[in-house]
Amino acid sequence: MQQLVTKDDLIKLGFPKYTAIRIIRQSKEIMIQQGYPFYNNKRLGQVPRETVETILGCELELEATDYD
């Protein structure tokens, strides 16, 4: 199962582009608050799946990709 999520993954699931971008940004903010300064980087576009699921309140059904 895929452990990282990108905005493109969220778009494939049916989220509008800017909603997907906002979810990734919120996930990065949460990771920074949890003590992972690595996520304080504009170019980083992958976040842990668990963080996104926490924001959405449900599990994501993602297909495995090459970067998994």
Backbone hydrogen bonds, N-H to C=O, Kabsch-Sander energy under -0.5 kcal/mol:
donor,donor_aa,acceptor,acceptor_aa,energy
5,V,47,V,-3.0
10,L,6,T,-1.6
11,I,7,K,-2.3
12,K,8,D,-2.2
13,L,9,D,-1.2
14,G,11,I,-1.5
15,F,10,L,-2.1
20,A,16,P,-2.4
21,I,17,K,-2.1
22,R,18,Y,-2.0
23,I,19,T,-2.2
24,I,20,A,-2.0
25,R,21,I,-2.2
26,Q,22,R,-2.6
27,S,23,I,-2.2
28,K,24,I,-2.3
29,E,25,R,-2.2
30,I,26,Q,-2.1
31,M,27,S,-2.3
32,I,28,K,-2.2
33,Q,29,E,-2.2
34,Q,30,I,-1.7
35,G,32,I,-1.5
36,Y,31,M,-2.0
39,Y,36,Y,-1.8
40,N,37,P,-2.0
41,N,39,Y,-1.5
44,L,41,N,-1.0
45,G,43,R,-0.6
47,V,5,V,-2.2
49,R,3,Q,-2.8
52,V,48,P,-1.5
53,E,49,R,-2.5
54,T,50,E,-1.8
55,I,51,T,-1.8
56,L,52,V,-2.5
57,G,53,E,-2.5
58,C,53,E,-0.8
62,L,60,L,-0.9
68,D,65,T,-1.3
